[in-house]
Amino acid sequence: MIEIHFGSQVCGELTSAASREWLVPDGLGGYAMGTVGGLRTRRYHGLLVVPGDTPASRKVGLTSLDPAVLLPSGARVRLGAHEWASGDLDPRGFELLERFDLTDGLPRWRWRIGDVVIERELATLHGRSCVAVVHRLVSGGPVELELAAAGTWRDAHGERRGDGPPLRMDPVDGGAVIEEAYRLSGPGWTPQGHWWRGVHHREEAARGLHPEEDLWYAGQFHDTLRRPGDTVSVLAWAGQLDQQPPPAPEVVAAARRRNRAVVAAAKPADDVGATLALAADAFVVRTDDTAVEVVAGYPWFGAWSRDTMISYEGLFLHTGRAELGRELLRGYAARLSEGMLANTADTGRVEYNTVDGTLWFLHAVSRHVTVTGDTDLGDELVPALRTVVDAHLAGTRYGIVVDPADGLLTQGAPGAALTWMDARVYGVPVTPRHGKPVEVNALWINGLAGVIELTELAGRDADGLHRWHRRAVTAFRDRFPTPAGWLHDVVDAPAPAYPLGGAAHHDDDLLRPNQLLAWSLPFAPLEPDPEALGRVGAGLLTPLGPRSLSPDCPGFHDRHRGGPAERDTAYHQGTVWPWLIGPYADATRRAGLPVDALFTGLEAHLTEYGLGSVSETADGTAPHTATGCPFQAWSVAELLRARR
């Protein structure tokens, strides 16, 4: 794996240290997460963040475990870090950090106080909501170590204030149970029980969200580190509170062994591939009902079908998880409704508001059978795949239907944004893309071809599918090329002067990356034209992947910044999306052009934002600062897949 470590010049400079984040997942959708400098910059940061019924319904429990060293001289040195509503930074433990490492996916900090060096390691227990924190005396001593445990119990998207009731604390051996939800355990526990008021989260302020909360100071642990090698450990866990986890050092050692095994199973070709293989592991989870799911991104997303299916090949087929992938595909096939997959249940309700998520499902099944040779799964799922095709031919939700005149797929309904460019501001789609979007129809054609292949492998008749496929390919090749040398983004779109469903239509020729799928998919409708691809690259390509809109087009936004409305307005109007490096690389490779240089910026990015992972988005102009989720499934999956 690539080496990720920082010395005092990064750790001790808060802007640098607080903008680099680490993530340790628990395999259930929960996690521990924070920054190199130890400062919590997001409401989502914490040492014990617990998944609910779905990965998106997380609760924040233990937020911090602040060390303080009591030296023989009587001096008390605090090693934690907090920012307050007053603007104060207190304590400033990051100034004493001499090194941070991310090794085998696990974070390690070293603080130096003169000749005394204290090391902290942290790990989760895979398959259980449990975090282990181990402190070790590396040199110097003897010293006493205090660990102040602060936390809350709230929805991960919100905050809890001290003007409400105090948190319930029930004493147990070696610690306390908080809110009957999670347990703290360690040596020398002394309960406290009062609020720390006005904790500030700078990233929430930058995102235009409420940036403050109050934390509950539950108490502190205390022990003596007499000689180098001595340790003081704390465990925190949720669920089955009466069942003590293994000792914290064993949890750390087990996590390290597991992560190394995950990397070995992926058979990476190099250190970057190994890093991406471990990054991919964070997104594949078992939910409470033991179903396999994909977390779209940390820290705020749950499972989204579109993201899951785009990520499928990279996360499952290139990491040695084909059997888990098989289970996931069967589960999704069983949940089809009117030929559609639900997009997400993150909002608390099941929504079928995607035109492309189901088409990506067809692609994922086809790729699974092609890569693994698992024709048994193909035979099993052919009937479900045929219901998808039949529903799209007959028409399903949101005006999604095949146009009988040309075989292309059209879609659109008032107020809906059904493609992956789905941002809305105050309920109004920013890029509605009603009509026949280019990537949707590339996916439709690709999906038809995949279903034809699986149908014939199963010994069944596919003549009717062949006719629809030929008709759609012919229409695609006729309709989508533009005089400018690239492809239309949407054809037969409602003209701006007419309401949806009006008689007048136009073809949208804005330069966007969606056309890449017309050249990159296994059954793409077009062979890539190097000249057209060159024009697309010139207008869209950045070090972190393609932009969502060319800077030369009207409506381009160069920064993905500000409050929710500002960010959503820019989301697909120039913001960079690293996942698109996959289609871009595939199209480039199919055009007979070299691809290795495409990945350089993204490989360097692995140490810049979400450590060892790839961000959701980035600004459209230099320096292309990363934005959105620091850890995003399809960004990791597509870089991993494209490099392979």
C-alpha positions in Angstrom: 0.0 0.0 0.0 1.1 3.6 -0.5 2.8 5.2 2.5 0.6 7.8 4.1 2.3 9.7 6.9 2.8 13.3 8.0 5.3 15.0 10.2 5.0 18.0 12.5 4.8 20.6 9.7 1.4 19.1 8.6 0.2 17.8 11.9 1.0 21.1 13.7 -0.5 23.4 11.1 -4.2 23.2 11.7 -5.5 24.1 8.2 -3.4 21.2 6.7 -4.1 18.8 9.6 -7.8 19.4 9.7 -8.4 19.1 6.0 -7.1 15.5 5.8 -9.6 13.0 7.2 -9.3 9.3 8.1 -12.0 6.7 8.2 -12.2 3.3 9.9 -15.5 1.5 9.0 -17.1 -1.3 11.0 -18.6 -3.4 8.2 -22.1 -2.4 9.1 -22.3 1.1 7.8 -21.0 2.7 11.0 -17.5 4.1 11.5 -14.9 6.0 13.4 -13.8 9.2 11.6 -11.8 12.3 12.2 -8.9 14.4 11.1 -5.1 14.1 11.2 -4.9 16.9 13.8 -7.5 15.4 16.0 -9.9 18.3 15.5 -13.6 17.4 14.8 -14.5 19.6 11.9 -17.8 17.9 11.0 -21.0 17.0 12.9 -20.4 13.5 11.5 -17.0 13.0 13.1 -16.8 10.6 16.1 -15.0 7.6 17.4 -18.3 5.6 17.6 -20.8 6.3 14.9 -23.5 3.6 15.0 -25.6 2.5 12.0 -29.4 2.1 12.4 -31.9 0.1 10.4 -30.1 1.4 7.2 -26.6 2.7 6.9 -27.9 6.2 6.4 -29.7 6.3 9.7 -26.6 6.6 11.8 -26.3 7.8 15.4 -23.3 9.6 16.8 -22.1 8.3 20.2 -18.6 8.8 21.6 -17.1 11.8 19.9 -13.8 12.3 21.5 -11.4 10.7 24.0 -9.0 13.5 24.9 -5.7 12.5 26.4 -3.9 14.5 29.1 -0.4 13.6 30.3 0.5 14.2 34.0 4.3 14.6 34.1 6.4 13.8 37.2 7.0 17.6 37.5 3.3 18.1 38.2 2.6 19.6 34.8 -0.5 18.6 33.0 -0.3 18.6 29.2 -3.5 18.2 27.2 -3.3 16.5 23.8 -6.9 16.9 22.5 -8.1 19.5 20.1 -11.4 21.4 20.1 -12.7 24.5 18.3 -15.3 26.6 20.1 -18.0 29.0 19.1 -15.9 31.8 20.6 -13.2 31.1 18.0 -10.8 29.7 20.5 -8.9 26.6 19.9 -8.4 24.8 23.2 -6.7 22.5 23.8 -4.1 22.6 21.0 -2.8 19.1 21.1 -2.0 19.1 17.4 0.9 21.3 18.1 2.6 18.4 20.0 2.0 15.9 17.2 5.3 14.7 15.7 3.8 12.2 13.3 0.6 10.7 11.9 0.5 7.4 10.0 -2.2 5.6 8.2 -0.9 2.0 8.1 -3.0 -1.0 7.0 -5.9 1.5 7.0 -5.6 2.2 10.7 -4.6 5.7 12.1 -1.7 6.2 14.5 -0.7 9.4 16.2 2.5 10.2 18.1 2.7 13.2 20.5 6.0 14.3 21.9 6.3 16.2 25.2 10.0 16.6 25.7 11.4 13.1 26.1 7.9 11.6 26.6 6.3 10.1 23.5 2.7 8.8 23.6 1.3 6.8 20.7 -2.4 6.2 20.0 -3.9 3.6 17.7 -7.5 3.1 16.8 -9.5 0.3 15.2 -13.1 -1.0 14.9 -14.3 -4.5 15.4 -15.5 -5.7 12.0 -19.2 -6.7 12.0 -19.9 -5.0 15.4 -20.4 -1.4 16.5 -17.3 -1.2 18.6 -14.2 1.0 18.6 -10.9 0.2 20.4 -8.4 3.0 21.3 -5.0 2.0 22.5 -2.4 4.4 24.0 1.2 3.3 24.4 4.2 4.9 26.1 7.0 4.9 23.4 9.7 6.7 25.4 10.1 8.5 28.7 8.0 8.0 31.7 6.6 7.1 34.1 3.6 9.4 33.4 -0.1 9.3 34.3 -2.6 9.4 31.5 -6.1 10.8 31.7 -8.7 10.2 28.9 -11.7 12.5 28.9 -14.7 10.8 27.3 -17.1 13.2 25.6 -20.0 12.3 23.4 -23.7 12.6 22.6 -26.5 10.4 21.2 -28.2 11.9 18.2 -28.9 11.6 14.5 -25.7 12.0 12.6 -27.2 14.8 10.5 -28.2 16.9 13.4 -26.9 18.3 16.7 -27.8 18.1 20.4 -27.9 21.1 22.7 -27.3 21.5 26.4 -30.7 23.2 26.9 -32.3 19.8 26.7 -32.2 17.0 29.3 -28.8 15.6 30.3 -27.7 12.3 28.9 -28.6 9.3 31.0 -25.5 7.6 32.5 -25.8 4.2 34.2 -22.7 2.9 36.0 -21.3 -0.4 35.0 -18.1 -2.2 35.9 -15.2 -0.2 34.5 -17.3 2.6 33.0 -20.8 3.7 32.1 -23.7 3.0 29.7 -24.8 6.2 27.9 -28.5 6.7 27.0 -28.9 2.9 27.2 -27.3 3.0 23.7 -23.6 2.5 24.1 -21.1 1.5 26.7 -17.7 2.9 27.7 -15.1 0.7 29.4 -11.5 1.3 30.6 -9.3 1.7 33.6 -9.8 4.2 36.5 -13.2 5.5 35.5 -14.5 8.6 37.2 -17.9 9.8 36.1 -18.4 13.5 35.5 -21.7 14.4 33.7 -22.0 17.9 32.4 -22.1 19.8 29.1 -19.3 21.2 27.0 -21.1 24.0 25.3 -20.5 25.6 22.0 -18.3 23.1 20.1 -17.7 24.5 16.6 -17.5 22.4 13.3 -15.7 24.5 10.7 -16.7 22.2 7.8 -20.4 22.6 8.6 -20.0 26.4 8.7 -18.3 26.2 5.2 -21.2 24.1 3.9 -23.8 26.7 5.1 -25.1 24.5 7.8 -25.5 25.0 11.6 -22.0 24.6 12.9 -22.3 24.2 16.6 -23.4 21.6 19.1 -22.9 20.8 22.8 -21.1 17.6 24.0 -21.7 15.6 27.1 -18.6 15.1 29.2 -19.4 11.7 30.6 -16.2 11.2 32.6 -12.5 10.2 32.4 -10.3 7.2 32.5 -7.0 7.2 34.3 -4.0 5.0 34.6 -0.2 5.1 34.8 2.3 4.3 32.0 5.4 3.3 33.9 7.8 2.1 31.2 8.0 2.1 27.4 5.6 -0.5 26.0 2.9 0.0 28.7 -0.6 0.6 27.3 -3.9 2.2 28.4 -6.9 1.1 26.4 -10.5 2.1 26.1 -13.4 0.3 24.4 -16.7 1.8 23.3 -19.5 -0.3 21.8 -23.2 -0.3 21.0 -25.6 -3.3 20.8 -25.3 -6.3 23.1 -24.0 -4.0 25.9 -23.5 -6.9 28.3 -21.1 -8.7 26.0 -17.6 -7.4 26.4 -15.6 -7.2 23.2 -12.1 -8.6 23.1 -9.4 -6.5 24.7 -8.6 -3.3 22.7 -5.0 -4.4 21.6 -6.6 -7.6 20.2 -9.2 -5.6 18.3 -6.4 -3.5 16.7 -4.3 -6.5 15.8 -7.3 -8.3 14.4 -8.3 -5.3 12.3 -4.7 -5.1 10.9 -4.8 -8.8 10.0 -8.2 -8.5 8.3 -7.2 -5.4 6.3 -4.1 -7.2 5.0 -6.2 -10.2 4.0 -8.6 -7.9 2.2 -5.7 -6.5 0.1 -4.2 -9.9 -0.6 -7.6 -11.2 -1.8 -7.7 -8.4 -4.4 -4.3 -9.4 -5.9 -3.3 -5.8 -6.6 -0.6 -5.1 -9.1 1.0 -2.3 -7.2 0.8 -0.1 -4.1 -1.9 2.1 -5.5 -4.0 -0.9 -6.4 -3.6 -2.2 -2.9 -4.7 1.1 -1.4 -7.8 1.2 -3.6 -8.6 -2.4 -2.7 -8.7 -1.5 1.0 -10.6 1.7 0.3 -13.2 -0.3 -1.6 -13.7 -2.5 1.5 -15.2 0.4 3.4 -18.3 0.6 1.2 -19.4 -3.1 1.2 -21.5 -3.7 4.3 -23.9 -6.1 6.0 -27.0 -4.4 7.2 -29.0 -5.4 10.3 -31.1 -7.8 8.2 -27.8 -9.3 6.9 -28.3 -8.1 3.4 -25.2 -7.0 1.4 -25.3 -3.3 0.6 -23.0 -0.6 -0.7 -22.6 2.6 1.2 -22.5 5.3 -1.5 -20.2 7.6 0.5 -19.0 8.5 4.0 -19.9 10.3 6.2 -23.5 11.1 5.1 -24.8 8.7 2.4 -26.5 5.4 2.7 -27.2 2.9 -0.1 -28.2 4.3 -3.5 -29.0 1.8 -6.3 -27.4 3.9 -9.0 -24.1 4.3 -7.0 -24.2 0.6 -6.1 -24.5 -0.6 -9.7 -22.0 1.9 -11.1 -19.6 0.7 -8.4 -20.4 -3.0 -8.7 -17.6 -4.1 -11.0 -14.8 -2.3 -9.2 -16.0 -3.1 -5.6 -16.9 -6.7 -6.1 -15.3 -8.2 -9.3 -11.9 -6.6 -8.9 -11.5 -7.3 -5.2 -12.3 -11.0 -4.9 -15.9 -10.5 -3.7 -17.8 -12.1 -6.5 -19.8 -14.3 -4.1 -20.9 -11.3 -2.1 -21.7 -9.6 -5.3 -23.8 -12.5 -6.5 -25.8 -12.2 -3.2 -26.3 -8.5 -3.7 -27.5 -8.8 -7.3 -30.0 -11.5 -6.3 -31.3 -9.3 -3.5 -31.8 -6.3 -5.9 -33.5 -8.5 -8.5 -36.0 -9.6 -5.9 -36.9 -6.0 -5.1 -37.7 -4.8 -8.6 -41.0 -2.9 -8.9 -42.6 -2.1 -12.3 -39.3 -2.8 -13.9 -37.4 -0.4 -11.7 -35.0 -0.4 -8.8 -35.6 2.0 -5.9 -33.0 4.7 -5.9 -32.6 5.2 -2.2 -34.3 4.9 1.1 -32.0 7.5 2.7 -34.9 9.9 3.1 -36.9 7.4 5.1 -39.2 6.4 2.2 -38.5 4.2 -0.8 -38.2 6.3 -4.0 -38.2 5.0 -7.6 -36.9 8.3 -9.0 -34.1 7.2 -11.3 -34.1 6.4 -15.0 -30.6 5.0 -15.1 -30.1 3.0 -11.9 -32.0 0.0 -13.3 -30.1 0.2 -16.5 -26.8 0.1 -14.5 -28.2 -3.0 -12.8 -28.6 -4.7 -16.2 -24.9 -3.7 -16.9 -23.8 -5.1 -13.5 -25.4 -8.5 -14.0 -24.0 -8.7 -17.5 -20.5 -7.8 -16.2 -20.8 -10.3 -13.4 -21.5 -13.2 -15.7 -18.9 -12.1 -18.3 -16.1 -11.7 -15.7 -16.9 -14.7 -13.5 -18.4 -17.1 -16.0 -21.3 -17.5 -13.5 -23.9 -18.5 -16.1 -26.1 -20.1 -13.4 -26.7 -16.6 -12.0 -27.4 -15.3 -15.5 -30.0 -18.1 -16.1 -31.6 -17.3 -12.7 -31.9 -13.6 -13.3 -33.0 -13.6 -17.0 -36.7 -13.5 -16.2 -36.2 -10.5 -13.9 -34.1 -8.8 -16.5 -36.8 -9.4 -19.2 -39.4 -7.8 -16.9 -37.1 -4.7 -16.8 -37.0 -4.5 -20.6 -40.8 -5.2 -20.9 -41.6 -2.5 -18.4 -39.5 0.1 -20.2 -41.1 -0.9 -23.5 -44.6 -0.5 -22.1 -43.8 2.5 -20.0 -43.2 2.9 -16.3 -43.0 5.7 -13.7 -42.1 9.3 -14.4 -42.7 9.0 -18.2 -40.0 6.5 -18.7 -40.8 4.7 -21.9 -39.3 3.5 -25.2 -40.3 5.7 -28.1 -41.8 3.2 -30.6 -40.7 5.5 -33.4 -37.0 5.1 -32.9 -36.5 2.6 -30.0 -34.8 5.2 -27.9 -35.7 5.7 -24.2 -37.4 8.9 -23.2 -38.1 10.2 -19.7 -39.3 13.1 -17.7 -42.0 14.4 -15.3 -42.6 17.9 -13.9 -40.2 18.6 -11.0 -38.2 15.4 -11.5 -34.5 14.9 -12.1 -34.1 11.3 -13.0 -30.6 11.0 -14.3 -27.5 10.9 -12.2 -27.4 14.7 -12.6 -30.3 14.9 -10.1 -29.6 18.1 -8.1 -32.6 20.2 -7.2 -32.7 23.7 -5.6 -35.9 24.5 -3.8 -37.6 21.6 -5.5 -36.6 22.7 -9.0 -34.2 20.5 -11.0 -31.0 22.2 -12.0 -30.5 19.9 -14.9 -33.8 18.2 -15.6 -32.6 16.6 -18.9 -36.1 15.6 -19.9 -36.2 13.8 -23.2 -33.7 11.3 -24.4 -30.4 11.7 -22.5 -27.3 10.4 -24.2 -26.0 8.2 -21.4 -29.4 6.8 -20.6 -29.8 5.6 -24.2 -26.2 4.3 -24.3 -27.1 2.3 -21.1 -30.4 1.2 -22.7 -28.6 -0.1 -25.8 -25.9 -1.7 -23.7 -28.5 -3.2 -21.4 -30.5 -4.7 -24.3 -27.4 -6.3 -25.7 -26.5 -7.7 -22.3 -29.9 -9.2 -21.8 -29.8 -10.6 -25.3 -26.6 -12.4 -24.6 -27.8 -13.8 -21.2 -31.1 -14.8 -22.8 -29.4 -16.8 -25.5 -26.9 -18.3 -23.1 -30.0 -19.6 -21.2 -31.2 -21.2 -24.4 -34.2 -18.8 -24.9 -35.4 -16.8 -27.8 -34.2 -13.2 -28.1 -35.5 -12.3 -31.6 -37.8 -9.5 -30.3 -34.9 -8.0 -28.2 -32.7 -8.0 -31.3 -35.2 -6.0 -33.3 -35.4 -3.3 -30.5 -31.7 -3.2 -30.2 -31.1 -2.7 -33.9 -33.7 0.0 -34.0 -32.2 1.9 -31.0 -28.6 1.6 -32.3 -29.6 3.0 -35.7 -31.5 5.9 -34.2 -28.7 6.6 -31.7 -26.1 6.9 -34.5 -28.3 9.1 -36.5 -29.5 11.5 -33.7 -26.8 12.1 -31.2 -23.7 13.3 -33.2 -23.5 17.2 -33.4 -21.9 19.4 -36.0 -19.5 20.5 -33.2 -17.8 17.1 -33.2 -19.2 15.7 -29.9 -22.5 14.2 -29.0 -25.8 15.8 -28.0 -26.4 15.6 -24.2 -30.1 15.2 -24.8 -32.2 14.9 -27.9 -36.0 15.5 -28.1 -35.8 17.7 -25.0 -38.8 20.0 -24.4 -38.0 23.4 -25.7 -37.6 26.0 -23.0 -40.6 28.0 -24.2 -42.9 25.0 -23.9 -44.0 23.0 -20.9 -43.1 19.4 -20.5 -45.1 17.5 -23.1 -45.4 20.5 -25.4 -45.1 20.1 -29.2 -41.8 21.8 -29.6 -38.5 20.1 -28.9 -34.8 20.8 -29.2 -31.5 18.9 -29.0 -29.1 20.0 -26.2 -25.5 20.2 -27.4 -23.9 21.4 -24.2 -20.5 19.8 -23.7 -20.9 17.3 -20.9 -19.2 14.0 -19.9 -22.4 11.9 -20.2 -21.5 11.1 -23.9 -18.5 9.1 -22.7 -20.8 6.1 -22.1 -21.7 6.0 -25.8 -18.1 5.0 -26.4 -17.0 3.2 -23.2 -19.6 0.6 -22.4 -19.0 -3.0 -23.4 -21.9 -2.9 -25.9 -21.6 0.8 -26.7 -23.5 2.1 -29.7 -20.5 4.0 -31.1 -16.9 3.3 -31.7 -14.8 6.2 -30.1 -13.6 8.8 -32.6 -10.2 10.1 -31.4 -11.0 13.6 -32.6 -14.3 13.7 -30.8 -12.7 12.3 -27.7 -10.0 14.9 -28.0 -12.6 17.7 -28.0 -14.3 16.2 -24.9 -11.0 15.9 -23.1 -9.9 19.5 -24.0 -13.1 20.9 -22.5 -13.7 18.6 -19.5 -10.6 16.8 -18.3 -8.9 17.8 -15.1 -6.3 16.1 -12.8 -9.2 14.6 -10.7 -11.4 13.5 -13.6 -13.9 15.1 -16.0 -15.9 18.2 -15.2 -19.7 17.9 -15.4 -19.9 20.9 -17.9 -17.3 22.7 -20.0 -16.2 26.1 -18.8 -17.1 27.4 -22.3 -20.8 26.6 -21.8 -23.4 28.9 -20.3 -24.2 28.1 -16.6 -20.7 26.9 -15.8 -19.8 27.1 -12.0 -16.2 27.0 -11.1 -16.6 26.3 -7.4 -18.6 23.7 -5.5 -18.9 25.9 -2.4 -21.3 27.7 -0.1 -24.7 26.7 1.4 -26.9 23.8 0.1 -28.5 25.9 -2.6 -25.2 27.2 -3.9 -23.6 23.8 -3.8 -26.5 22.0 -5.5 -26.6 24.7 -8.2 -22.9 23.9 -9.0 -23.1 20.2 -8.4 -23.5 19.2 -12.1 -22.6 22.5 -13.7 -18.9 22.3 -13.9 -18.0 20.4 -10.7 -15.5 17.6 -11.2 -16.6 14.0 -10.7 -13.8 11.5 -10.2 -16.0 8.5 -11.0 -16.1 9.6 -14.6 -12.4 8.7 -15.0 -13.7 5.2 -15.6 -15.7 5.9 -18.7 -13.1 8.4 -19.9 -10.3 5.8 -19.6 -12.4 3.1 -21.3 -13.3 5.3 -24.2 -9.6 6.4 -24.5 -8.4 2.8 -24.4 -11.0 1.7 -27.0 -9.8 4.6 -29.3 -6.3 3.0 -29.2 -4.9 5.9 -27.1 -2.7 5.6 -24.0 -4.4 5.8 -20.6 -1.7 5.6 -17.9 -1.2 9.4 -17.6 -5.0 9.8 -16.9 -4.6 8.5 -13.3 -1.7 10.5 -12.0 -3.7 13.3 -10.4 -6.1 10.9 -8.7 -3.3 8.7 -7.4 -1.8 11.7 -5.8 -5.2 12.6 -4.4 -5.1 9.5 -2.2 -3.1 11.5 0.4 -4.9 14.8 0.0 -8.4 14.7 1.4 -10.1 11.4 2.5 -6.8 9.5 3.2 -6.4 6.4 1.1 -9.6 7.1 -0.7 -11.2 9.2 -3.5 -13.5 12.1 -3.0 -17.0 12.5 -4.4 -16.4 15.8 -6.2 -13.9 18.6 -6.7 -14.0 22.3 -7.8 -14.1 22.8 -11.6 -11.1 25.1 -11.7 -7.6 24.9 -10.3 -6.5 23.8 -7.7 -9.5 21.5 -8.0 -10.0 21.3 -4.2 -11.9 18.2 -3.2 -15.5 18.7 -2.1 -18.4 16.5 -1.1 -17.9 13.2 0.7 -14.2 12.5 1.3 -14.8 8.8 0.8 -17.0 8.0 -2.2 -17.8 4.4 -3.5 -18.1 5.0 -7.2 -15.0 7.3 -7.2 -12.9 4.5 -5.7 -14.5 1.7 -7.7 -14.1 3.3 -11.1 -10.5 4.3 -10.5 -9.7 0.8 -9.2 -11.5 -0.8 -12.2 -10.0 1.5 -14.8 -6.5 1.0 -13.6 -6.9 -2.7 -13.8 
